[in-house]
Amino acid sequence: MNLKQLEHLLALADSGSFSRAATQMHLTQSALSRSIQSLEDELGGRLIDRIGKRNELTPLGLTVVARARRMVLDAADLRRSADLLQQGNLGAIRVGLGSGPGALLMTPLLQHMARHHPGVKVAVSRGSTELQLLQLRARQLDALVIDVRRIAPAADLRIEPLGELRAGFICRAGHPLAGATPVPFEALLAFPIASTPLSDEVARLMVDHYGPRADPAQMTTLQCEDVTSLLDTVAVTDAIFLGIAAAARAGIAAGTLAEIRVEPPLRAGARFACITLAGRTEAPAMGILRAFVEERLRD
């Protein structure tokens, strides 16, 4: 048994097709079949039931695939660790940013790395928390910086708290509610509310604080994962942004955005954390990322 045979089995299990798996692994279909047959002979049982044009994992196949996936990923980590030691450099970082961290960190991080660490390869991705967790576990990302309230703790995740940033209501500078004396929460509902998806915990806090009409599922009319797009919309319409107030810092300083004074004040925020895989070897450049994030992710 060798890693190549396990990789062939995983390709077949994931694609469900000998022809697609062979193409993916740059093999002929007959070569792939011989590899799977050799693995079955060595393990003493069938791994794949060939039912007409369908290929299904046997009970033994399911067990082997689960173990093989971990072994192949561990081998990839081992190769990566060896490469980092041989290169003697800071390596590369692939980081996924949640909606709030993306608005606050993405451009400053890229600029910082280009100026101060030009030899480090940096890849930044955005997307839903669910997708980014899948990418982290598949070793496609090295770290996530996200709102920790949107993930469930797990044994394979290392969670490093980064602090909490307060939330607020943001509007354009010329908005009817801008600069007014504290306004009741109900007054906000006369305008479109723009927000990223919020955690269940934050939703409960909103309802406890302002009543049932503050349920984000009912209140929010404009929703997406990109805070910058939401704030750009707020800057030219009467929509009101609900989210991390620090994301609007530049717009407020420039006089294009304003924070609405709501009565009672909003008592909620986002608890950000750096998420990595427990036990995984990290590139030295991860230390640079952590220091940068801790410095920048503040109110």
Backbone as CSV, one residue per row, in Angstrom:
resi,resn,N_x,N_y,N_z,CA_x,CA_y,CA_z,C_x,C_y,C_z
1,MET,0.852,-1.189,0.000,0.000,0.000,0.000,0.893,1.247,0.000
2,ASN,0.540,2.240,-0.809,1.298,3.483,-0.804,0.337,4.662,-0.945
3,LEU,0.882,5.874,-0.754,0.040,7.064,-0.776,-0.629,7.272,-2.127
4,LYS,0.070,6.927,-3.203,-0.520,7.097,-4.522,-1.792,6.275,-4.673
5,GLN,-1.749,5.040,-4.185,-2.951,4.203,-4.263,-4.091,4.828,-3.462
6,LEU,-3.769,5.376,-2.290,-4.804,6.013,-1.473,-5.346,7.266,-2.166
7,GLU,-4.473,8.024,-2.808,-4.929,9.203,-3.552,-5.839,8.796,-4.705
8,HIS,-5.505,7.682,-5.359,-6.358,7.185,-6.445,-7.740,6.809,-5.914
9,LEU,-7.764,6.137,-4.764,-9.041,5.748,-4.169,-9.861,6.980,-3.793
10,LEU,-9.222,7.991,-3.218,-9.937,9.207,-2.835,-10.500,9.926,-4.064
11,ALA,-9.719,9.972,-5.136,-10.206,10.605,-6.364,-11.440,9.882,-6.892
12,LEU,-11.413,8.548,-6.824,-12.557,7.757,-7.286,-13.761,7.966,-6.375
13,ALA,-13.516,7.980,-5.058,-14.611,8.172,-4.101,-15.253,9.546,-4.277
14,ASP,-14.439,10.562,-4.518,-14.969,11.924,-4.631,-15.673,12.158,-5.962
15,SER,-15.183,11.545,-7.032,-15.774,11.777,-8.356,-16.873,10.783,-8.694
16,GLY,-16.790,9.568,-8.101,-17.765,8.530,-8.405,-17.605,7.915,-9.775
17,SER,-16.518,8.236,-10.449,-16.332,7.790,-11.827,-14.874,7.434,-12.070
18,PHE,-14.635,6.235,-12.662,-13.268,5.847,-12.996,-12.684,6.798,-14.035
19,SER,-13.491,7.191,-15.010,-12.967,8.055,-16.082,-12.605,9.436,-15.538
20,ARG,-13.485,10.023,-14.712,-13.175,11.348,-14.155,-11.995,11.279,-13.204
21,ALA,-11.935,10.227,-12.369,-10.822,10.088,-11.436,-9.511,9.894,-12.189
22,ALA,-9.536,9.116,-13.273,-8.321,8.888,-14.058,-7.830,10.196,-14.679
23,THR,-8.765,10.988,-15.194,-8.387,12.292,-15.765,-7.789,13.193,-14.700
24,GLN,-8.412,13.214,-13.529,-7.925,14.052,-12.428,-6.516,13.655,-12.003
25,MET,-6.232,12.348,-11.995,-4.933,11.855,-11.541,-3.924,11.709,-12.689
26,HIS,-4.316,12.118,-13.899,-3.447,12.043,-15.083,-2.997,10.593,-15.348
27,LEU,-3.974,9.687,-15.310,-3.742,8.270,-15.572,-4.682,7.800,-16.666
28,THR,-4.360,6.637,-17.240,-5.341,5.974,-18.078,-6.341,5.288,-17.155
29,GLN,-7.521,5.013,-17.678,-8.539,4.367,-16.850,-8.086,2.971,-16.436
30,SER,-7.390,2.268,-17.319,-6.927,0.923,-16.978,-5.873,0.976,-15.881
31,ALA,-5.004,2.000,-15.901,-3.989,2.133,-14.857,-4.641,2.413,-13.506
32,LEU,-5.677,3.242,-13.508,-6.392,3.515,-12.260,-7.059,2.242,-11.740
33,SER,-7.679,1.485,-12.628,-8.338,0.237,-12.224,-7.329,-0.739,-11.615
34,ARG,-6.138,-0.828,-12.215,-5.112,-1.725,-11.666,-4.670,-1.267,-10.281
35,SER,-4.563,0.041,-10.076,-4.162,0.572,-8.778,-5.191,0.230,-7.705
36,ILE,-6.475,0.413,-8.043,-7.546,0.104,-7.075,-7.589,-1.405,-6.818
37,GLN,-7.429,-2.205,-7.865,-7.439,-3.661,-7.709,-6.285,-4.113,-6.818
38,SER,-5.102,-3.526,-7.010,-3.954,-3.873,-6.192,-4.190,-3.532,-4.722
39,LEU,-4.835,-2.399,-4.469,-5.141,-2.004,-3.098,-6.161,-2.951,-2.487
40,GLU,-7.155,-3.338,-3.265,-8.148,-4.306,-2.768,-7.485,-5.642,-2.437
41,ASP,-6.566,-6.098,-3.300,-5.875,-7.369,-3.050,-5.081,-7.299,-1.748
42,GLU,-4.413,-6.165,-1.532,-3.579,-6.036,-0.347,-4.414,-5.971,0.930
43,LEU,-5.585,-5.325,0.840,-6.442,-5.185,2.019,-7.364,-6.379,2.203
44,GLY,-7.447,-7.228,1.210,-8.227,-8.453,1.327,-9.716,-8.275,1.226
45,GLY,-10.178,-7.300,0.488,-11.623,-7.104,0.329,-11.927,-6.051,-0.707
46,ARG,-13.173,-6.073,-1.181,-13.587,-5.104,-2.194,-13.777,-3.733,-1.557
47,LEU,-13.323,-2.712,-2.249,-13.491,-1.329,-1.804,-14.588,-0.626,-2.590
48,ILE,-14.807,-1.076,-3.807,-15.776,-0.441,-4.699,-16.723,-1.499,-5.246
49,ASP,-18.032,-1.229,-5.148,-19.021,-2.048,-5.837,-19.323,-1.380,-7.171
50,ARG,-19.073,-2.105,-8.252,-19.327,-1.576,-9.581,-20.713,-2.025,-10.022
51,ILE,-21.688,-1.115,-9.924,-23.082,-1.429,-10.207,-23.474,-0.712,-11.490
52,GLY,-23.400,-1.436,-12.598,-23.653,-0.810,-13.885,-22.649,0.300,-14.127
53,LYS,-23.162,1.507,-14.353,-22.278,2.660,-14.555,-21.953,3.375,-13.248
54,ARG,-22.533,2.876,-12.158,-22.308,3.521,-10.863,-21.211,2.786,-10.100
55,ASN,-20.478,3.552,-9.285,-19.441,2.994,-8.431,-19.707,3.448,-6.999
56,GLU,-19.925,2.492,-6.114,-20.246,2.828,-4.733,-19.233,2.195,-3.798
57,LEU,-18.880,2.924,-2.731,-17.957,2.393,-1.734,-18.639,1.293,-0.934
58,THR,-17.913,0.210,-0.717,-18.383,-0.845,0.173,-18.176,-0.387,1.615
59,PRO,-18.712,-1.100,2.614,-18.424,-0.745,4.007,-16.924,-0.661,4.283
60,LEU,-16.151,-1.624,3.740,-14.700,-1.552,3.894,-14.155,-0.308,3.192
61,GLY,-14.682,-0.005,2.013,-14.239,1.168,1.272,-14.480,2.458,2.036
62,LEU,-15.639,2.565,2.683,-15.940,3.752,3.483,-14.928,3.934,4.609
63,THR,-14.592,2.830,5.270,-13.619,2.888,6.368,-12.244,3.292,5.850
64,VAL,-11.827,2.681,4.750,-10.502,2.976,4.197,-10.427,4.420,3.717
65,VAL,-11.476,4.905,3.069,-11.478,6.284,2.579,-11.344,7.279,3.733
66,ALA,-12.071,7.044,4.831,-11.979,7.952,5.979,-10.557,8.006,6.529
67,ARG,-9.920,6.824,6.667,-8.535,6.777,7.162,-7.572,7.362,6.131
68,ALA,-7.801,7.048,4.860,-6.899,7.499,3.798,-6.897,9.015,3.689
69,ARG,-8.059,9.624,3.874,-8.128,11.087,3.753,-7.235,11.749,4.791
70,ARG,-7.265,11.249,6.015,-6.408,11.806,7.057,-4.942,11.571,6.741
71,MET,-4.611,10.370,6.241,-3.217,10.043,5.935,-2.669,10.922,4.813
72,VAL,-3.457,11.137,3.779,-3.010,11.958,2.653,-2.810,13.407,3.089
73,LEU,-3.731,13.927,3.919,-3.577,15.291,4.409,-2.360,15.420,5.318
74,ASP,-2.130,14.420,6.182,-0.951,14.446,7.061,0.332,14.410,6.236
75,ALA,0.334,13.632,5.186,1.511,13.564,4.323,1.768,14.909,3.646
76,ALA,0.688,15.594,3.242,0.840,16.915,2.623,1.411,17.912,3.617
77,ASP,0.953,17.825,4.876,1.503,18.697,5.917,2.985,18.411,6.143
78,LEU,3.352,17.131,6.133,4.755,16.759,6.327,5.619,17.320,5.200
79,ARG,5.142,17.200,3.957,5.896,17.753,2.827,6.028,19.270,2.953
80,ARG,4.952,19.920,3.403,4.984,21.374,3.556,5.984,21.778,4.632
81,SER,6.023,21.053,5.741,6.974,21.360,6.815,8.400,21.216,6.317
82,ALA,8.658,20.150,5.555,9.999,19.932,5.014,10.379,21.045,4.045
83,ASP,9.447,21.466,3.213,9.720,22.543,2.257,10.092,23.832,2.986
84,LEU,9.353,24.143,4.074,9.632,25.368,4.813,11.026,25.344,5.429
85,LEU,11.410,24.182,5.978,12.735,24.066,6.589,13.830,24.189,5.543
86,GLN,13.614,23.577,4.381,14.631,23.618,3.334,14.743,25.013,2.717
87,GLN,13.630,25.713,2.602,13.654,27.033,1.997,14.300,28.058,2.914
88,GLY,14.168,27.855,4.227,14.747,28.788,5.187,14.143,30.181,5.092
89,ASN,12.902,30.293,4.606,12.286,31.612,4.513,10.967,31.624,5.279
90,LEU,10.211,32.710,5.127,8.973,32.864,5.885,7.801,32.093,5.291
91,GLY,7.985,31.544,4.081,6.933,30.739,3.482,5.802,31.567,2.904
92,ALA,4.599,31.011,2.965,3.416,31.651,2.388,2.261,31.540,3.360
93,ILE,1.311,32.441,3.237,0.109,32.370,4.067,-1.122,32.513,3.181
94,ARG,-2.126,31.695,3.481,-3.412,31.747,2.803,-4.464,31.966,3.881
95,VAL,-5.069,33.124,3.875,-5.961,33.491,4.973,-7.355,33.803,4.454
96,GLY,-8.349,33.298,5.160,-9.732,33.618,4.867,-10.244,34.658,5.849
97,LEU,-10.886,35.695,5.342,-11.380,36.780,6.183,-12.899,36.803,6.181
98,GLY,-13.469,36.919,7.375,-14.906,37.107,7.489,-15.300,38.494,7.012
99,SER,-16.595,38.798,7.078,-17.086,40.060,6.511,-16.492,41.277,7.205
100,GLY,-16.527,41.314,8.536,-15.964,42.448,9.264,-14.457,42.558,9.099
101,PRO,-13.698,41.480,9.383,-12.252,41.539,9.170,-11.866,41.851,7.730
102,GLY,-12.663,41.384,6.768,-12.357,41.682,5.373,-12.382,43.176,5.099
103,ALA,-13.413,43.864,5.651,-13.520,45.307,5.440,-12.393,46.066,6.131
104,LEU,-11.959,45.572,7.302,-10.953,46.282,8.081,-9.523,45.921,7.707
105,LEU,-9.313,44.698,7.216,-7.952,44.183,7.114,-7.439,43.926,5.705
106,MET,-8.307,43.598,4.760,-7.823,43.034,3.501,-6.833,43.955,2.780
107,THR,-7.245,45.169,2.465,-6.340,46.075,1.748,-5.126,46.462,2.596
108,PRO,-5.309,46.835,3.880,-4.128,47.148,4.697,-3.151,45.969,4.824
109,LEU,-3.659,44.735,4.908,-2.772,43.575,5.006,-1.952,43.401,3.736
110,LEU,-2.603,43.502,2.587,-1.880,43.354,1.324,-0.815,44.449,1.166
111,GLN,-1.164,45.673,1.541,-0.208,46.773,1.445,0.963,46.566,2.411
112,HIS,0.663,46.118,3.628,1.703,45.887,4.634,2.675,44.806,4.184
113,MET,2.154,43.722,3.646,3.022,42.632,3.209,3.859,43.039,2.006
114,ALA,3.272,43.805,1.085,4.017,44.242,-0.093,5.161,45.169,0.286
115,ARG,4.915,46.022,1.289,5.951,46.984,1.692,7.033,46.359,2.568
116,HIS,6.615,45.549,3.534,7.550,45.102,4.571,8.004,43.650,4.435
117,HIS,7.253,42.837,3.715,7.610,41.416,3.564,7.357,40.984,2.118
118,PRO,8.039,41.598,1.170,7.763,41.320,-0.250,8.075,39.893,-0.676
119,GLY,8.863,39.161,0.115,9.191,37.788,-0.250,8.156,36.764,0.178
120,VAL,7.165,37.191,0.947,6.135,36.275,1.441,4.968,36.224,0.455
121,LYS,4.570,35.026,0.078,3.396,34.870,-0.775,2.135,34.953,0.087
122,VAL,1.224,35.813,-0.312,0.000,36.033,0.466,-1.209,35.838,-0.435
123,ALA,-2.144,35.033,0.026,-3.412,34.848,-0.686,-4.540,35.107,0.303
124,VAL,-5.422,36.038,-0.029,-6.552,36.385,0.832,-7.836,35.995,0.126
125,SER,-8.706,35.309,0.835,-9.985,34.924,0.230,-11.134,35.386,1.112
126,ARG,-12.284,35.604,0.481,-13.504,35.992,1.174,-14.568,34.949,0.867
127,GLY,-15.568,34.878,1.703,-16.646,33.932,1.476,-17.409,33.685,2.755
128,SER,-18.384,32.815,2.680,-19.181,32.496,3.863,-18.328,31.740,4.877
129,THR,-18.689,31.850,6.137,-17.957,31.148,7.200,-17.973,29.645,6.965
130,GLU,-19.115,29.120,6.520,-19.231,27.684,6.298,-18.256,27.214,5.227
131,LEU,-18.162,27.952,4.119,-17.244,27.594,3.046,-15.796,27.705,3.511
132,GLN,-15.473,28.748,4.234,-14.096,28.942,4.672,-13.657,27.873,5.669
133,LEU,-14.558,27.404,6.506,-14.212,26.313,7.420,-13.896,25.034,6.640
134,LEU,-14.674,24.779,5.592,-14.396,23.622,4.744,-13.026,23.753,4.092
135,GLN,-12.689,24.947,3.622,-11.392,25.176,2.988,-10.252,25.041,3.986
136,LEU,-10.458,25.494,5.211,-9.431,25.338,6.251,-9.175,23.868,6.533
137,ARG,-10.246,23.102,6.682,-10.102,21.681,7.004,-9.528,20.890,5.828
138,ALA,-9.709,21.398,4.620,-9.144,20.748,3.438,-7.717,21.225,3.158
139,ARG,-7.153,22.027,4.078,-5.789,22.571,3.938,-5.660,23.522,2.757
140,GLN,-6.770,24.106,2.318,-6.720,25.108,1.255,-6.487,26.501,1.818
141,LEU,-6.711,26.674,3.118,-6.421,27.907,3.835,-5.588,27.572,5.065
142,ASP,-4.748,28.514,5.487,-3.916,28.314,6.673,-4.564,28.870,7.927
143,ALA,-5.393,29.885,7.776,-6.015,30.520,8.939,-7.267,31.267,8.508
144,LEU,-8.162,31.456,9.462,-9.350,32.287,9.271,-9.331,33.382,10.328
145,VAL,-9.804,34.560,9.957,-10.072,35.620,10.926,-11.547,35.950,10.778
146,ILE,-12.351,35.499,11.740,-13.807,35.580,11.612,-14.433,35.857,12.971
147,ASP,-15.732,36.139,12.954,-16.505,36.297,14.181,-16.682,34.920,14.798
148,VAL,-16.122,34.715,15.985,-16.116,33.393,16.598,-17.526,32.917,16.937
149,ARG,-18.469,33.847,17.046,-19.843,33.455,17.349,-20.483,32.666,16.212
150,ARG,-19.874,32.713,15.018,-20.475,32.043,13.860,-19.928,30.643,13.629
151,ILE,-19.099,30.136,14.557,-18.609,28.771,14.417,-18.844,28.001,15.710
152,ALA,-18.904,26.686,15.589,-19.027,25.821,16.758,-17.641,25.312,17.143
153,PRO,-17.280,25.317,18.422,-15.986,24.775,18.837,-15.845,23.322,18.398
154,ALA,-14.641,22.925,18.021,-14.384,21.554,17.580,-12.958,21.174,17.960
155,ALA,-12.738,19.871,18.144,-11.434,19.391,18.605,-10.325,19.691,17.608
156,ASP,-10.662,19.802,16.320,-9.619,20.006,15.314,-9.315,21.484,15.069
157,LEU,-9.992,22.384,15.791,-9.797,23.816,15.582,-9.075,24.462,16.754
158,ARG,-8.105,25.299,16.439,-7.435,26.120,17.443,-8.006,27.530,17.333
159,ILE,-8.618,28.015,18.409,-9.315,29.294,18.400,-8.572,30.269,19.310
160,GLU,-8.064,31.349,18.715,-7.322,32.363,19.459,-8.113,33.665,19.458
161,PRO,-8.731,34.036,20.580,-9.534,35.263,20.624,-8.693,36.496,20.307
162,LEU,-9.314,37.433,19.574,-8.638,38.671,19.188,-9.298,39.905,19.783
163,GLY,-10.389,39.730,20.506,-11.080,40.870,21.088,-12.432,41.097,20.453
164,GLU,-13.145,42.072,20.982,-14.507,42.371,20.523,-14.578,43.800,20.003
165,LEU,-15.228,43.982,18.869,-15.468,45.303,18.295,-16.958,45.606,18.388
166,ARG,-17.271,46.837,18.791,-18.681,47.177,19.004,-19.395,47.381,17.675
167,ALA,-20.677,47.108,17.718,-21.530,47.314,16.544,-22.243,48.658,16.654
168,GLY,-22.719,49.143,15.532,-23.446,50.398,15.529,-24.333,50.514,14.302
169,PHE,-25.067,51.602,14.218,-25.921,51.894,13.068,-25.287,53.054,12.298
170,ILE,-24.997,52.848,11.023,-24.286,53.821,10.201,-25.173,54.266,9.040
171,CYS,-25.146,55.557,8.732,-25.921,56.087,7.611,-25.070,57.101,6.839
172,ARG,-25.587,57.605,5.728,-24.876,58.655,4.985,-24.953,59.953,5.782
173,ALA,-24.016,60.846,5.516,-23.936,62.080,6.300,-25.198,62.928,6.181
174,GLY,-25.870,62.893,5.019,-27.065,63.706,4.827,-28.367,62.994,5.143
175,HIS,-28.286,61.871,5.796,-29.479,61.066,6.128,-30.385,61.818,7.100
176,PRO,-31.705,61.621,7.015,-32.623,62.298,7.945,-32.318,62.037,9.420
177,LEU,-31.702,60.889,9.733,-31.408,60.573,11.130,-29.983,60.942,11.540
178,ALA,-29.173,61.414,10.602,-27.787,61.749,10.915,-27.735,63.022,11.754
179,GLY,-26.961,63.002,12.826,-26.761,64.184,13.648,-27.940,64.537,14.525
180,ALA,-28.985,63.741,14.484,-30.152,64.030,15.313,-29.873,63.643,16.758
181,THR,-30.690,64.189,17.659,-30.617,63.738,19.043,-30.933,62.251,19.055
182,PRO,-30.612,61.528,20.125,-30.863,60.078,20.127,-32.261,59.752,19.628
183,VAL,-32.311,58.813,18.674,-33.584,58.435,18.069,-34.005,57.071,18.591
184,PRO,-35.286,56.816,18.693,-35.738,55.485,19.126,-35.445,54.446,18.056
185,PHE,-35.243,53.226,18.494,-34.935,52.155,17.553,-36.001,52.059,16.473
186,GLU,-37.250,52.230,16.838,-38.345,52.094,15.877,-38.177,53.031,14.684
187,ALA,-37.523,54.192,14.889,-37.347,55.144,13.792,-36.463,54.572,12.695
188,LEU,-35.563,53.664,13.040,-34.672,53.067,12.051,-35.435,52.209,11.054
189,LEU,-36.531,51.633,11.504,-37.249,50.670,10.680,-38.007,51.308,9.530
190,ALA,-38.021,52.636,9.474,-38.632,53.323,8.332,-37.714,53.302,7.124
191,PHE,-36.490,52.807,7.302,-35.484,52.798,6.235,-34.970,51.377,6.021
192,PRO,-34.426,51.089,4.835,-33.838,49.765,4.609,-32.665,49.531,5.568
193,ILE,-32.581,48.340,6.096,-31.482,47.967,6.989,-30.556,47.025,6.237
194,ALA,-29.270,47.368,6.211,-28.264,46.591,5.484,-27.311,45.941,6.482
195,SER,-27.080,44.633,6.321,-26.227,43.936,7.278,-25.649,42.671,6.664
196,THR,-24.546,42.217,7.238,-24.037,40.886,6.918,-24.870,39.867,7.692
197,PRO,-24.784,38.569,7.353,-25.467,37.561,8.170,-24.963,37.625,9.615
198,LEU,-25.873,37.610,10.567,-25.515,37.719,11.974,-25.707,36.381,12.675
199,SER,-24.923,36.153,13.713,-25.021,34.902,14.459,-26.334,34.856,15.236
200,ASP,-26.727,33.644,15.639,-27.938,33.479,16.439,-27.811,34.221,17.769
201,GLU,-26.607,34.245,18.322,-26.394,34.921,19.607,-26.647,36.418,19.487
202,VAL,-26.125,37.022,18.428,-26.347,38.455,18.219,-27.824,38.725,17.956
203,ALA,-28.476,37.847,17.221,-29.907,38.011,16.963,-30.693,38.008,18.276
204,ARG,-30.341,37.100,19.182,-31.027,37.058,20.489,-30.783,38.344,21.271
205,LEU,-29.543,38.850,21.225,-29.227,40.097,21.921,-30.057,41.253,21.378
206,MET,-30.196,41.300,20.058,-30.979,42.370,19.442,-32.437,42.311,19.888
207,VAL,-33.016,41.115,19.862,-34.426,40.964,20.240,-34.618,41.275,21.718
208,ASP,-33.703,40.809,22.568,-33.805,41.101,24.004,-33.718,42.598,24.271
209,HIS,-32.921,43.289,23.469,-32.658,44.713,23.704,-33.746,45.613,23.142
210,TYR,-34.228,45.286,21.929,-35.156,46.191,21.244,-36.541,45.602,20.991
211,GLY,-36.715,44.303,21.263,-38.008,43.692,21.037,-38.050,42.873,19.756
212,PRO,-39.178,42.185,19.509,-39.288,41.254,18.381,-39.007,41.872,17.019
213,ARG,-39.270,43.154,16.839,-39.067,43.768,15.524,-37.581,43.913,15.193
214,ALA,-36.723,43.679,16.171,-35.279,43.770,15.931,-34.673,42.451,15.486
215,ASP,-35.498,41.438,15.312,-34.973,40.165,14.812,-34.351,40.400,13.436
216,PRO,-33.030,40.169,13.290,-32.370,40.462,12.005,-33.010,39.748,10.815
217,ALA,-33.571,38.564,11.053,-34.198,37.829,9.953,-35.379,38.593,9.373
218,GLN,-36.047,39.385,10.219,-37.194,40.158,9.770,-36.819,41.594,9.424
219,MET,-35.867,42.151,10.160,-35.535,43.570,10.033,-34.659,43.864,8.812
220,THR,-33.723,42.959,8.513,-32.742,43.230,7.460,-33.376,43.094,6.080
221,THR,-33.170,44.115,5.250,-33.693,44.074,3.886,-32.585,43.946,2.843
222,LEU,-31.360,44.328,3.175,-30.204,44.202,2.285,-29.139,43.384,3.011
223,GLN,-28.753,42.255,2.445,-27.797,41.388,3.137,-26.765,40.833,2.170
224,CYS,-25.494,40.895,2.566,-24.435,40.219,1.836,-23.225,40.099,2.754
225,GLU,-22.236,39.303,2.346,-21.059,39.067,3.169,-20.036,40.205,3.070
226,ASP,-20.186,41.084,2.081,-19.187,42.119,1.825,-19.597,43.438,2.478
227,VAL,-18.931,43.775,3.589,-19.244,45.003,4.321,-18.993,46.232,3.456
228,THR,-17.918,46.226,2.663,-17.586,47.383,1.829,-18.729,47.702,0.868
229,SER,-19.309,46.676,0.257,-20.432,46.898,-0.664,-21.645,47.468,0.074
230,LEU,-21.884,46.975,1.289,-23.004,47.494,2.077,-22.793,48.966,2.418
231,LEU,-21.584,49.319,2.846,-21.308,50.713,3.199,-21.337,51.615,1.969
232,ASP,-20.882,51.107,0.817,-20.973,51.893,-0.416,-22.436,52.179,-0.760
233,THR,-23.306,51.209,-0.495,-24.741,51.395,-0.749,-25.322,52.422,0.213
234,VAL,-24.952,52.308,1.480,-25.438,53.243,2.495,-25.008,54.673,2.174
235,ALA,-23.804,54.847,1.615,-23.270,56.189,1.336,-24.069,56.947,0.299
236,VAL,-24.855,56.240,-0.526,-25.585,56.921,-1.613,-27.095,56.683,-1.551
237,THR,-27.577,56.079,-0.477,-29.012,55.845,-0.322,-29.408,56.161,1.121
238,ASP,-30.664,55.940,1.445,-31.133,56.133,2.823,-31.065,54.843,3.640
239,ALA,-30.429,53.790,3.091,-30.267,52.550,3.847,-29.376,52.800,5.064
240,ILE,-29.563,51.986,6.089,-28.795,52.090,7.337,-28.014,50.796,7.534
241,PHE,-26.727,50.910,7.775,-25.871,49.756,7.989,-25.883,49.359,9.456
242,LEU,-26.110,48.072,9.720,-25.982,47.500,11.060,-24.772,46.584,11.048
243,GLY,-23.755,46.935,11.806,-22.559,46.099,11.834,-21.441,46.761,12.603
244,ILE,-20.218,46.292,12.391,-19.058,46.790,13.108,-18.839,48.264,12.775
245,ALA,-18.886,49.107,13.803,-18.759,50.544,13.577,-17.387,50.896,13.014
246,ALA,-16.349,50.151,13.411,-14.996,50.449,12.940,-14.873,50.316,11.430
247,ALA,-15.739,49.526,10.797,-15.683,49.365,9.350,-16.022,50.669,8.633
248,ALA,-16.736,51.557,9.305,-17.118,52.841,8.713,-16.173,53.957,9.125
249,ARG,-15.075,53.632,9.789,-14.163,54.644,10.344,-13.690,55.629,9.273
250,ALA,-13.250,55.111,8.134,-12.722,55.992,7.083,-13.816,56.904,6.533
251,GLY,-15.017,56.369,6.316,-16.114,57.174,5.795,-16.556,58.252,6.767
252,ILE,-16.553,57.918,8.057,-16.911,58.910,9.066,-15.864,60.022,9.105
253,ALA,-14.583,59.633,9.049,-13.502,60.621,9.060,-13.572,61.528,7.829
254,ALA,-13.997,60.963,6.695,-14.083,61.748,5.457,-15.347,62.588,5.382
255,GLY,-16.281,62.388,6.317,-17.509,63.162,6.331,-18.601,62.655,5.423
256,THR,-18.426,61.424,4.886,-19.460,60.867,3.996,-20.428,59.963,4.757
257,LEU,-20.022,59.455,5.910,-20.858,58.580,6.721,-20.980,59.149,8.131
258,ALA,-22.006,58.701,8.834,-22.211,59.139,10.218,-22.805,57.993,11.012
259,GLU,-22.534,57.988,12.316,-23.131,56.975,13.191,-24.384,57.550,13.830
260,ILE,-25.455,56.782,13.766,-26.734,57.221,14.331,-26.732,56.972,15.838
261,ARG,-27.181,57.955,16.591,-27.295,57.809,18.049,-28.674,57.218,18.355
262,VAL,-28.664,55.980,18.789,-29.916,55.253,19.023,-30.167,55.157,20.527
263,GLU,-31.411,55.272,20.905,-31.809,55.150,22.311,-32.814,54.006,22.454
264,PRO,-32.545,52.981,23.253,-31.309,52.816,24.034,-30.134,52.420,23.131
265,PRO,-28.897,52.693,23.561,-27.719,52.366,22.742,-27.619,50.868,22.481
266,LEU,-27.044,50.533,21.340,-26.842,49.134,20.974,-25.742,48.528,21.839
267,ARG,-26.021,47.409,22.463,-25.039,46.730,23.313,-24.676,45.390,22.674
268,ALA,-24.025,45.453,21.559,-23.642,44.221,20.861,-22.378,44.489,20.065
269,GLY,-21.742,43.419,19.646,-20.522,43.552,18.857,-20.130,42.211,18.274
270,ALA,-18.967,42.190,17.657,-18.438,40.962,17.075,-17.207,40.530,17.854
271,ARG,-17.127,39.246,18.152,-15.967,38.693,18.853,-15.103,37.965,17.827
272,PHE,-14.021,38.596,17.447,-13.185,38.032,16.396,-12.142,37.082,16.968
273,ALA,-11.747,36.129,16.143,-10.736,35.147,16.549,-9.958,34.701,15.325
274,CYS,-8.743,34.243,15.574,-7.927,33.604,14.533,-8.127,32.100,14.675
275,ILE,-8.563,31.458,13.615,-8.869,30.026,13.631,-7.846,29.287,12.769
276,THR,-7.178,28.304,13.358,-6.258,27.449,12.613,-6.560,26.001,12.962
277,LEU,-5.932,25.074,12.248,-6.116,23.663,12.555,-5.174,23.254,13.680
278,ALA,-5.708,22.586,14.675,-4.904,22.135,15.804,-3.856,21.132,15.339
279,GLY,-2.625,21.314,15.801,-1.563,20.365,15.502,-0.932,20.513,14.146
280,ARG,-1.349,21.505,13.369,-0.803,21.667,12.016,0.451,22.533,12.048
281,THR,1.473,22.158,11.291,2.691,22.952,11.187,2.393,24.247,10.445
282,GLU,2.841,25.359,11.017,2.556,26.663,10.431,3.795,27.258,9.766
283,ALA,3.571,28.045,8.748,4.651,28.820,8.134,5.061,29.924,9.100
284,PRO,6.355,30.283,9.144,6.786,31.375,10.016,6.021,32.674,9.776
285,ALA,5.543,32.874,8.550,4.818,34.105,8.232,3.524,34.244,9.020
286,MET,3.033,33.164,9.607,1.814,33.255,10.411,2.015,34.186,11.600
287,GLY,3.231,34.268,12.111,3.507,35.198,13.207,3.304,36.639,12.778
288,ILE,3.674,36.951,11.544,3.456,38.297,11.002,1.968,38.590,10.905
289,LEU,1.215,37.604,10.417,-0.236,37.784,10.292,-0.869,38.045,11.650
290,ARG,-0.519,37.247,12.656,-1.116,37.419,13.982,-0.819,38.808,14.547
291,ALA,0.428,39.244,14.442,0.799,40.550,14.984,0.041,41.667,14.274
292,PHE,-0.086,41.560,12.960,-0.787,42.586,12.188,-2.258,42.639,12.580
293,VAL,-2.888,41.475,12.662,-4.320,41.421,12.971,-4.592,41.967,14.370
294,GLU,-3.775,41.584,15.343,-3.986,42.054,16.713,-3.845,43.574,16.818
295,GLU,-2.958,44.137,15.998,-2.752,45.584,16.011,-3.903,46.334,15.354
296,ARG,-4.440,45.787,14.279,-5.433,46.500,13.473,-6.875,46.258,13.881
297,LEU,-7.164,45.106,14.449,-8.562,44.744,14.714,-9.012,45.341,16.048
298,ARG,-9.135,46.663,16.045,-9.521,47.386,17.241,-10.535,48.455,16.896
299,ASP,-11.326,48.875,17.916,-12.256,49.990,17.710,-11.471,51.277,17.526
